[in-house]
Amino acid sequence: MKFQTILAENTELKITTGFAGRFSVFINGNKIEKTNDGYLFPLNGETQQITVRRAMLDNVPKVTWNGREVLLAKKLKGYEWVLSALPLLLLFLGGALGGAIGAIAMLGNVNLFRSQLPTAAKVLLSLLISGSAFIVNILVAMFIYSMVNG
């Protein structure tokens, strides 16, 4: 995924995340290499520091610039987190398989709530995603059961 924001006048930050969770950081299109102190780059004659960390239960990384938090995407409201996390209840119904399906559905819900759709559409689609995850979990469990027990 790609995330972009403006840090300062004429200074654009772009962060891309790879499949394995690795980050690539770009300032004004130039790739910045990671050091032990994070990502360092010059700005107005001073060295600036950016740190990028994975966020728990979210696909948007946590970024700080010289100790200040940088928002790459809108923060979710409490009810959005609750609705997004509903599919994680599959962990109790389907164990590891249910947890994996629920986690994928949760990430879909989180991305949905950050979209520009109207709130009512987001809520309905989130419930549809959660219900679909429940059905997929049952179908996959039935398939595995039939394969094991013939």
C-alpha positions as CSV (number, residue, x, y, z in Angstrom):
1,M,0.0,0.0,0.0
2,K,1.0,3.6,-0.5
3,F,0.5,6.5,1.9
4,Q,1.3,10.1,1.2
5,T,1.3,13.3,3.2
6,I,2.9,16.7,3.3
7,L,5.5,17.1,6.1
8,A,6.4,20.7,5.5
9,E,6.3,23.2,2.7
10,N,7.7,21.6,-0.5
11,T,8.3,18.3,1.5
12,E,6.3,15.3,0.5
13,L,6.5,12.0,2.5
14,K,5.5,8.8,0.7
15,I,5.6,5.4,2.4
16,T,5.0,2.1,0.7
17,T,4.5,-1.2,2.5
18,G,5.5,-4.5,0.9
19,F,3.9,-7.9,1.3
20,A,6.3,-8.9,4.1
21,G,5.6,-5.6,6.0
22,R,8.8,-3.8,4.9
23,F,8.6,-0.1,4.5
24,S,10.1,2.1,1.8
25,V,10.3,5.8,2.7
26,F,10.5,8.6,0.1
27,I,11.0,12.3,0.6
28,N,10.1,14.3,-2.5
29,G,10.5,11.1,-4.6
30,N,13.9,10.2,-3.3
31,K,14.2,7.0,-1.4
32,I,15.6,7.3,2.2
33,E,17.6,4.4,3.6
34,K,16.9,3.2,7.1
35,T,19.6,3.7,9.8
36,N,19.7,2.6,13.4
37,D,18.0,6.0,14.3
38,G,15.2,5.6,11.7
39,Y,15.1,7.4,8.4
40,L,17.3,10.5,8.3
41,F,17.1,13.3,5.7
42,P,18.2,16.9,5.4
43,L,15.6,19.7,5.4
44,N,16.5,23.4,5.6
45,G,20.1,22.6,6.6
46,E,19.0,20.4,9.5
47,T,18.9,16.6,9.8
48,Q,15.3,15.4,10.2
49,Q,14.3,12.0,11.6
50,I,11.3,9.8,10.7
51,T,10.5,6.6,12.4
52,V,8.0,4.1,10.9
53,R,6.5,1.2,12.9
54,R,3.8,-1.4,12.2
55,A,0.5,-0.6,13.9
56,M,-1.4,-3.3,15.8
57,L,-4.6,-4.4,14.0
58,D,-4.1,-1.7,11.4
59,N,-2.5,-1.6,8.0
60,V,-1.5,2.1,8.3
61,P,2.0,2.4,9.8
62,K,2.7,4.6,12.8
63,V,5.0,7.5,11.7
64,T,6.8,10.1,13.8
65,W,8.7,13.0,12.5
66,N,11.1,14.5,15.0
67,G,9.0,13.1,17.8
68,R,5.6,14.3,16.5
69,E,3.0,11.9,15.2
70,V,2.2,12.1,11.4
71,L,-1.2,11.0,10.3
72,L,-1.2,9.0,7.1
73,A,-4.9,8.2,7.2
74,K,-7.9,9.2,9.2
75,K,-8.2,7.7,12.7
76,L,-11.2,5.4,13.1
77,K,-13.9,6.2,15.6
78,G,-14.8,3.8,18.4
79,Y,-17.9,2.3,16.6
80,E,-15.8,1.9,13.5
81,W,-13.3,-0.2,15.4
82,V,-16.0,-2.3,16.9
83,L,-17.7,-3.0,13.6
84,S,-14.3,-3.7,12.0
85,A,-13.4,-6.2,14.6
86,L,-16.6,-8.2,14.6
87,P,-15.1,-10.8,12.2
88,L,-12.5,-11.6,14.8
89,L,-15.2,-13.4,16.8
90,L,-14.7,-16.2,14.2
91,L,-11.6,-17.1,16.2
92,F,-13.9,-18.6,18.9
93,L,-16.1,-20.3,16.3
94,G,-13.4,-21.6,14.0
95,G,-10.1,-21.6,15.8
96,A,-7.1,-20.6,13.8
97,L,-9.0,-20.9,10.5
98,G,-11.7,-18.7,11.8
99,G,-9.1,-16.2,13.2
100,A,-7.4,-16.0,9.8
101,I,-10.6,-15.4,7.9
102,G,-11.7,-12.9,10.5
103,A,-8.4,-11.0,10.4
104,I,-8.7,-10.7,6.6
105,A,-12.3,-9.5,6.9
106,M,-11.2,-7.0,9.6
107,L,-8.6,-5.5,7.4
108,G,-11.2,-5.1,4.7
109,N,-13.5,-3.4,7.1
110,V,-10.8,-1.0,8.3
111,N,-10.0,0.0,4.8
112,L,-13.7,0.4,4.1
113,F,-14.2,2.8,7.0
114,R,-11.4,4.9,5.7
115,S,-13.1,5.3,2.3
116,Q,-15.1,8.3,1.2
117,L,-18.5,6.4,1.2
118,P,-21.4,7.7,3.2
119,T,-21.5,6.4,6.8
120,A,-24.6,4.3,6.3
121,A,-23.1,2.5,3.3
122,K,-19.9,1.9,5.3
123,V,-21.9,0.3,8.1
124,L,-24.0,-1.9,5.8
125,L,-21.0,-3.0,3.8
126,S,-19.1,-3.8,7.0
127,L,-21.9,-6.0,8.2
128,L,-22.0,-7.6,4.8
129,I,-18.2,-8.3,4.9
130,S,-18.5,-9.7,8.4
131,G,-21.5,-12.0,7.4
132,S,-19.6,-13.1,4.4
133,A,-16.6,-14.0,6.5
134,F,-18.9,-16.1,8.7
135,I,-20.3,-18.0,5.7
136,V,-16.8,-18.5,4.2
137,N,-15.6,-19.9,7.5
138,I,-18.5,-22.4,7.6
139,L,-17.9,-23.4,4.0
140,V,-14.2,-23.9,4.4
141,A,-14.7,-25.9,7.6
142,M,-17.3,-28.1,5.8
143,F,-14.9,-28.7,3.0
144,I,-12.0,-29.6,5.3
145,Y,-14.4,-31.9,7.3
146,S,-15.5,-33.7,4.1
147,M,-11.9,-34.1,2.9
148,V,-10.8,-35.6,6.2
149,N,-13.9,-37.8,6.9
150,G,-14.6,-38.7,3.2
